[in-house]
Amino acid sequence: MQKRVLIIEDSRTVSKVMQHLVKNEPEIDAIFCTTLAEAEAVLDKVGPHLFAAIVDLNLPDAPNGEAVELTLARQLPTIVLTGSFDNERRERLQAQGIVDYITKEGRHSYQLALKLILRLDKNTQQTVLVVDDSATVRSMITTLLQRHLFHVVEAANGRQALQCLTEHPHIRLVLTDYQMPELDGFALIQHLRRQHDYDDLCIIGLSSANETSLSAKFIKFGANDFLHKPFCHEEFYCRVNSNMESIERIQLMRDNANQDALTGLYNRRYFFETGPKLMQQSREQKLPLSVAVIDIDHFKLINDTHGHQTGDMVLKGLARTLKQGMSRFLIARAGGEEFFVVMPGIDSERAHLLLDTLRQVLADKPIKTPAGPIVVKFSAGVTDEWEFSLDQQLQRADEFLYQAKSSGRDQVISDRSGHTS
């Protein structure tokens, strides 16, 4: 989804450069203004729909930063652009709550501002844990993080932090102090590293102690990085953003290795890595688990008649329907037009009903292709005999799929139903 950004800049040259750069960023929809008056009009009209602002510090009708005050007053995350560096003014603006202060030093500066907008967008999906026994320090760090649109969870010591991570397993960044009661920073990191790899959780150590080797000790205990308190805002954000980008790159590589390139679903390799783990968890929790094999009906005919481009669109259409209707389950493209699903927590009767509903949804919404709308139908086999291995369950589900195909296609057969839908 595009993020609408207000850019207030009176320099025609700078505006042209930024307009060109925005064209290469499809995630950004920019509205350009040259004066404070124009900006006020835009804010009155579409203010609630704006995501952030990039603001020139000196405008013809706002020579003293009035445009920055305007966007901050409208609670817009604001990135300041200025032609000259003034440290006193920078500190004053940071205290007022700007996102960053960037001097105009050419194309790179404007690219940096747009990159920061994209970073803010990603941050809205991230939660950070701040661990410090000082409520004042926690509040200060939380404010800095929220200014960059992170969600923040706080803990006063290591034991609280472990509880927070249990309650919020999606946390990907922890900032922890060293000296804390009950469980200090080193002990906390040791606990965390027993459960989380460097690729899954970034940890930044914090301390105001004057011990010169403290940063090395933090790293040796398992931290990714270290910051000495007090720190300047720029260094804080550089460390945080650098670590977040690192973990996101690793996740992207992981996703590329685990996902089917065409449909975005998991691939066969990931399915056979993860499926047995889900089965084991279901056995331990004494919960049902169903496995399904799905196959598109007459897919070869679609390819032969309309071409592989249309066939690819059909595969994507089915994948979208499966993701929308079964997002909490493990779904994979097994190869060609065949798909596997592992459904923890439901028996084959409920799985049968779910798949039959999705089958009808797909049939009622033809997929738009260059060859015209195509009605896509599929057949499926379902089993919940989870005392079997995953391979055995897939084999049994495949037998039901064969029955569905032999009985006329466009139906679901399961071991509980024993009949076509």
MOKAKA-V586459 format. One line per field, one symbol per residue. ss: DSSP state (@ for helix, = for strand, . for the rest). phi: phi as a letter, one per 40 degrees, with the letter a starting at -180 (. if undefined). Layout:
ss->???
phi->???
This chain:
ss->..======...@@@@@@@@@@@@....======..@@@@@@@@@@@@@@..=====..=..=...@@@@@@@@...======....@@@@@@@@@@...====...@@@@@@@@@@@@@@@@@...=====...@@@@@@@@@@@@@...=====..@@@@@@@@@@.....=====.......@@@@@@@@@@@......======......@@@@@@@@...====....@@@@@@@@@@@@@@@@@@@@@@@@@@=......=.@@@@@@@@@@@@@@@@@@...========..@@@@@@@@.@@@@@@@@@@@@@@@@@@....======..=======...@@@@@@@@@@@@@@@@@..=......=...======......@@@@@@@@@@@@@@@@@.....===.......
phi->.cbcbcbbacccccccccccccccbccbbcbcbbbccccccccccbdccccabbbccbbdbacbgcccccccccfcdbbcbacacbcccdcccccchccabbccbhddccccccccccccccccbbbbbbbacccccdccccccccccgccbbbacaccccccccccbcccbabbbcccacgacccccccccccbbcdcbacbbcbabcccccccccdccchccaabcccbcdccdcccccccccccccccccccccbbccccgccccccdcccdccccccccccfbcabbbbbaccfcccccccbgcccdccccccccccccccbccbcbaccifbbbbbbbcgbcccccdccccccdcdcccbdccbdchcbcbbababbabccccccdcccccccccccccccchgfabbbcccgacc
